[in-house]
């Protein structure tokens, strides 16, 4: 189905997953569709375009995203058979003080008034809890790619975008 871009350009097509053999597309082509559709969805949201068009764009975007996600999961399972059925911890692998995490959150959100020490710790409270990622490194050749701070910012941004 041909249609004018949300921003008025005629330079690209609107692709709906039902019109294409997604399974026959390369990862690169699916990724290109995701980028195109993401841009169109964002433009449609920003300019308050026809809700039916926005819905169809979002529906198509989700379909392409699920295709890539499913391919990556399938590839991961093929490559990591020795990890099946095992519990593998994922995280930074470094201890973090809750107080420091809370202060980082406060700094990122530019607000909040934590009341440290207001509630007494239980006598059996675990004061150091962080993942041992050695098994992840050995079994699936995994290591953290994103710093804790960057991951925290990304998580906060995600939740802020979800607010209604």
N, C-alpha and C positions, 0 to 999 in steps of 0.2 A: 504494500500500500504506500503510495507516494503521498507525502504531505509536506507543507511548508514548515520549516523549523519554528519553534516557539518564539525565537528571537527575530523571525522574519526572513532568515536566510533560506535559500532554496538549494544550498550546496550539499545537503545530505538527505538520506532517506530515513523514514521511520521503519524499523524492522521489528516485526512481531515474531516471537518464537514459533508460532504456529505456521508461519510462512516460510520458515527455514528449517533445514535439517541440522539442528544444533549439534546432535551427536557426531555429525560429519565435519563440523567446523574445528579448526585448530584452536588451541588455547589462546593464541595471539588474536585470532579473529573474534572469539567470544569476549576477550578482554577489551577489544576495540568497541564492540557493541555496548559493553557495560559503561565505558567512558562516554560514548555518545549519548546513551540513554540517561546517565547520571546528569550530564550537562542539561539535557532537555527537561528532566524532572525538576532540577533546581531552577531553571528559567521559568518553567510553568508555575512553580510555587511562588517565586518572587513576584511575578506579574499577575498572579491570580487568574490564570487562564481557565478555560472551560474545564470543570471538574471531571467530566467524562474522559477528556483527553489525558488529563493528569493521571487518572486512575489506570487507564490503559498503558501509559508510559511506565508507571510504577509496577504494574503487573508484569510487563515485559522485562523490566530491569531485574525484578526478583527472580524471574525464570532463568535469565542468563547468569545471575549471581549463584543461584542454586546449582546450575550446571558446572560452573568452575569449582564450587565448593565440593560437589560430589566427586568430580574428577580428582581433586587433590586428596580427598579422604581415601578414595580407591587406590591411588598411587601410594599413599602413605602406608596403607594396609599391606600392599604387595611388597614394599621395601622393608617393612618392620615386622615380619612374621614372628621373630623370636621374642617380641614384646607382648604378643597376644596373651590375654588372661593375667597379666601382671599389673600391679599397682606401681605407677611411675609418678614421682613428684615433679612438678614443674614450678619454677619460680626463680627468684634471683639467686638463691643458694646462700644468701648473706643475711645475718640477723639484722633486724630493724627494730628499734624501740618504738613502741606504740605512741609515746609522747612525740617523738620526732615525726612520725607519720601524720599525726593529728596536726602538728604545727605546719607541716608541708601542705596539708589539705587547706588549712586556714589561710595560708599564704596564697595558694592557687585561687581559692574562691573569694579572696579579699574580704573575709569576714568571719564571724563566729567568735564565741567566747568559751573555750573549753575550761572546765573546772577540774583541773588535775587534783587528785587526792580527796575529792569530795566523797567518793565511795571507797571504803577500805577494801584492800585486797583480801581474798580468801587465803587461808593458810596453805591450801594446796594449789594456789594459782600458778600456772606455768608462765614463767617470766621470759623465757626464750623459746620461741616457736618459729621455726623457719624450715623450708624443705631441704632435704638432702638430695641434691640433683645428680649424684654420682651414677645412679642406675640409668637415668635419662641420657647421660653422656655416653655410657657404655653400650646400652641396648639399642638406642635409636639415634645415636650421634647427635644429640640435641644440646644446645647451650643457649642461654638467654641472648637475644639480639637487641632487646630494648631495655634501656635502663629503668630501674624502679621508678624514678622520678618522671620519666617520659611516659611510662605506662600509667602512672597515677594521673597525670594531666590528661591523657587520652581517655581514661575511664570517666573522669569528672566531666570532660567535654561531652562524652557520649550521653551521660545521664542528664546533663543540662539540655541537650538537644531533644531528649525524649519528653521533657516536661510539656504538659498540656496547658 
